[in-house]
Structure formats: structure tokens, C-alpha cells
Amino acid sequence: MEHVLQIIGIDHYIYLSLLLFCIGVFGILYRRNAIVMFMSIEIMLNAANLLLVAFSNYHEDANGQVFVFFTMAVAAAEVAIGLAILVAIYRNIGTIDIDNLKNLKG
Amino acid sequence: MDTNLFTIALLLPLVGFLINCFFGKSLGKTMVGILSTSTVGIAFALIVTQFLAVINDASPTKDVWFDWIQILNYSIDFGFYYDQLSILWLLFVTGIGTLIHLYSTSYMHEDKDFHKFFAYLNLFVFFMMVLVTGSNLLMMFIGWEGVGLCSYLLIGFWYQNQDYNDAAKKAFIMNRIGDLGFLIGIFSLLHIFGTIDFTDIRSLLEYENLGTSIGILSIATLGLFIGATGKSAQLPLFTWLPDAMAGPTPVSALIHAATMVTAGIFLITRMNFIFDLTPNVQYLIAVVGAITSIVAASIALVQNDIKKVLAFSTVSQLGLMFMALGLGAYEVAVFHVITHAFFKACLFLGSGSVIHAIGGEQDMRHMGGLKNTMKTTYITFLISSLAISGIPPLSGFFSKDEILLTAFHHNPVLWIIGSVASILTAFYMFRLVFLTFFNNFRGTKEQEDHLHESPASMTLPLVILALLATIGGLISIPGSSWLNKYLAPVIVNNAQSQTHTLGTTEYILMGIAVIGALIGIGVAFVKYIKNKHVPVNDNNIPGLQKLLVEKYYIDDIYQFLIVQPINFLGSFFKRNIETLIGGLISGMGLLAGEVSYQAKKSQNGNIGLYLFVFVIGVCAIMYYLFIAN
């Protein structure tokens, strides 16, 4: 069987995940809706996961893929908590636009 | 010797102190009095049994409790040393201490801080016992500082009066100056010998040739002597003792006459073997002692406060003792310490009895004619005055005469000074006696109605002390001195005290001393009995007398030379330096406050901004980690 990295080279995976990560970062910086920002964070996380899997395959070491499973499990938990927080915020102030969330002043 | 008994005797006053300190108020005055007096009394009884043992079997015992300090090669024990000298001192510290405790139960009975007074007294006795039994200089220093502390507490006992507080502070500070000298002495000795244990130093001196370190040894002995001048009220540090009369009279008797002020003499006698090696310092001691004795005696001539006269008399007598020490006659100094303890304690307690009777009046111009109402006080006071004046066969005659004899053999000038001081002593003591007990009463009518003899618990100590002042001289009769034999193991070079062949010269000198004392008494008699002279107000005194009344302006000189410059320096530092440093420190505080106030504004709660800064930060870290290198 042909190795998957021989069809598409490792550098393409790197570019793709870099692109995904940057999309996530800009999404966070430019969007004001907390749910969209949340999705951007997930994109960044998945960019990192993708890179991890790609390198794991490249080095022919299964450890990286095991890590990814852990990361996904943690991400799922994080999403659950994050969404719960967003729901709580919405119930309190009636919006999830972060420009209105200015109570965390020092 | 049984060291356990000594340990018990040592700890008893401490136990008394602790009980008085914690439970004194609830025990009630009677219990406190009985408890305090009995702790010291039992300690005295225990020491008497050991004293009898040491007379028969003279082997000193060292009782080391534990290793206290170990640094490099130096090791200092926490231990006690019981030999002839320390037992002798313990004997009269606890003996006179017991009598004064007994006396105080009546004297202080009206005072609301009764238990506090007895707590301090017990603590004092404890520290004094530590001072005399410590096995090395550092142990002695514990006691030395302890008695200084108790002295401070007791002088300032009536703390509502600011003058008394000042007197207490003065005593404490003056003693501190001396203590610095003492510490320098200890360090120098540690440097020379590598140990500060009395027995070790003494045995080292027998083998080692000191050679070049004799210079440092002079510094050490000079330092110890300065310490002694502080505690024993010699020039130039004597001014605290007369002011210390602010304390209750039993305190004056116990601390400022019989025990604490003799600590300096104890120190020098204890270290006699190193003082013998530094003749220059010995000479200095003799000269300082002689000058102190004449200066203090001359000031005492014109004082009108009954306790101040006695205080200056104490300073003068201590001066005579130091003269003897300086001449190497340690046994003679110790002898005078003992007799002086008897008659001076009696005099102070007698004056306390008088003050008690007149309701707190201390000015002799308002006394007089007390001999009819206060018979016991009068008789004991008279006996002690005769003793201090050196009238045979009372104890003071023997001890003072020994000092003068020693002085005559070494240095006639010192003999003349000592003799003059003795004549002055006879005069001012009888001036005191005549003004207080003779002629008519000069106080107010209420005071006269109030006059009474003191209760038995006050007169009993007086009688015992007067008895001791009478027969105390027997312990060292010229020619066959029990004391000299007893102290022989303690004093290494005891050649000085063995040169007593009573020849014609000695008898002539004795005669001169006695005649001098009689002349002093006679002059006082003519002036104050025959002419009924009463001292006038301090402000109307002319010429030389004014100088004496003002105590040679020594206090004013100190005020001008030391206190005022220090005050000036203090206010200078307060006004300028403190403003500078304080401004610097609070400036830094203000700066930090301002910076954080400005920085706070960036925390505006805008999450978008936070995220932006966060991303920039991550980018910066990435740049630094992967691209910049």
C-alpha cells in the first residue's frame, strides 16, 4: 500500500494547518460574537491536531496520534464548559457580544 | 561541698520571683511577704551549712550544667563555681537580703504594688547570686546585667514620678557605659587565653609566658575596671548612685549599699591574678579610688537629703575599697566590703525608719530631736555611724585602718587622701546624726504628732545589723586575720596582706586615724549641737560650698559635654537626615503607586483588546524562540 505522505507531501499538511491556525487567530481578533470566537478556537485546536497527526505519520510513531485522541477528549470537555459559560452569560446580560462584556475590569 | 544544695539555694529566689510575678496579686500581702522572705532566708540557711563545710574542707567545686556556646575552638560552659570568695559573697548577699526582705514587709506595706516590689527584690537576689557564682566571665555578665535590670526596675519603682524614671534611666545608661568596658575586657581575655573560665585562665597563667600579649592584657584589665567603675559608682561614672536614691529605701540599702555596688570589687578580686600582671592599671585603680573617695566625701558634707548623704558616703567608701584593690590588697578590700555592707545597710534601713516615721520627709532640715521617740533606730544608727567613722573597736575601724595602713606602705599621698576622706566621713556622718536625732524637731505639727518607733519587723534587722557592725571587725584582726587565711586560695599573690607586723608605725597610724575621726565628730558636735546650726537654703550658699552643693557641677558638665551634643545630633538627624531618607523612601512608594495607577487603565475589561495583546505576545515569543536565534 502506498504511504499517505507519498501522495501528498508533509509540507502541504504544514501549510494547511498554518493556514487553519491563522484563520482561527484572525477569527478571534475580528469577530465579536462569542460563539464564532469559540469556533475559531476550535479551528486552531484542530490545526494543531492535524499537524500532530501528520508528524506522527512522518516519523512513523503512533504516540502523536494517541495524543490527538486525548486532545479531542479534552476539547470536547472544554466545549461543554465553554458553551455552559456562554449560556450563563446570555442569561445574565442578554447578549454574547464580547464588546458588552466589560465587567472584568482590574 | 554539695552542689545540689547550692543549686536549690540559687533557684529559690527565682521561684519566689516567679510566684510573686504570676500569683502575687491574688496571694495577698502577708503571703507575699512570708514567701519572699523565706525563699531568701532558706537560701541563706543552705549557704551557711555549705560555708561551714568550706571552712573545714577548702576544695572549690565547679558545677557545669551544660555546654553553652561552642564556636570554633572556643567553648563556654553554663556553669557555676563555688569557692571561698563566691560563698563569702553569697553569705552576705542572702544574709543581708533576708534582713532587708523582712524590713520591707513593714516598710512597703502601704504600697499597692507590694507583690511587684518583692518580685523585683527576689529577682535581684537571684541575679546577684548568679553574678558571684558564675564559673566564667560570661556567666558573671548575666548576673551583672540582671542586677542592672533590677536596679533600674527598683529605682523607677514609683513610676508615676517622672524624676524617678529619669533617675532609673540614668542608672541604666551609666551602667551600660561600664558594661561596654566589661565586654571589651571579656573579648580581650578570650583573644589572649582562648577561654574566659576563671580556673582555666588561672592555670594557664601558671604555665604560659605572656610576653607580647601583656599590652592586650592591660586593655583587658582596663576594660574590666571600667565595667567595675560603672557598677561600683566610681569616677567618672558615679553620678547615677546618688540619683538612685529615688527608689524605696530598702532598695537603697540592699542594692546601692550592701550588694550590687560591690560587684565591681568582686570582679576585680575574682580576676586578681590578671590585675597583678598589669601594674599600670592597678595604679590607675588606686588613684581613681582615692580621688573618688575624697570627691564623694566632700560632696556629702553639704547634702541635706538624708539618703543623699548616705549615697555619697557609699561612693566614698567604695573609693577606699578600690584604692585597696589598686594596691593589690584584695583581702582588705573584701574585708571593708563586708563591714561596709553591715553598717551601711543598717544606716540606710535606719534612715528608712526615720523617713517612715516622718511620713516621707527626707530633708534633714525638717528633722531633729528624734532620739527620744525612736530609741532603737537612734541607737543602731549611732553605732553604725561610729563604725563608719572608724571608732574602735567597731568593725569599720579595723577595715578602714587596714586600707589606710596598706596605702601608707605603698604611697603616702594616697594615705593622706584616704585619711582626709575618713575625717570628712566622720564629720558628715555626725552632722547627719546630730541634725536628725538631736535638738528640737523642726518639721510640721502633724508630723510631730505622727512620730513613732517603727514596728519590730523593721527594728529587728536594724538591731542585727548594728550587732554585726559592732563585732564584724573580728573576722580580720590585724596580726591574726581569719579572713586572709580563708581567702588565701582565691588570691594568687597575697604578699600584700601578709606584711602586718604591728610595729610602732602602725600604732601611730591607728592613733592618727582615730584622732582624725574624733576631730571630725568634734567639729560636727560644735557646729550642730553647740551652735545649733541648721543648713540654709541651697540658693543662698556662697563660694566653695556652692561648688560642693552642686556636686562639683559634674552632672552639669556631663549635661553640657555629652547629653546636649547627643540631643543636638539627635534633633539634627531627625530634622535633616530623616527628612531626606524618609522622602526617598516615600518617594519610591509614590512612584510605584503612580505607575500602577497608570497601568491599571489598560485593564479596561475589553476582551478583544486582551486577546489582541495576547496574540501579539505569543507572536513575540515565537519570534524570539524560532526566528531571532
Interface residues (C-beta under 8 A of the other chain):
Chain A: V25 I28 L29 R32 I98 D99 L101 K102 N103 L104 K105 G106
Chain B: K600 Q603 N604 G605 N606 I607 G608 L611 F612 V615
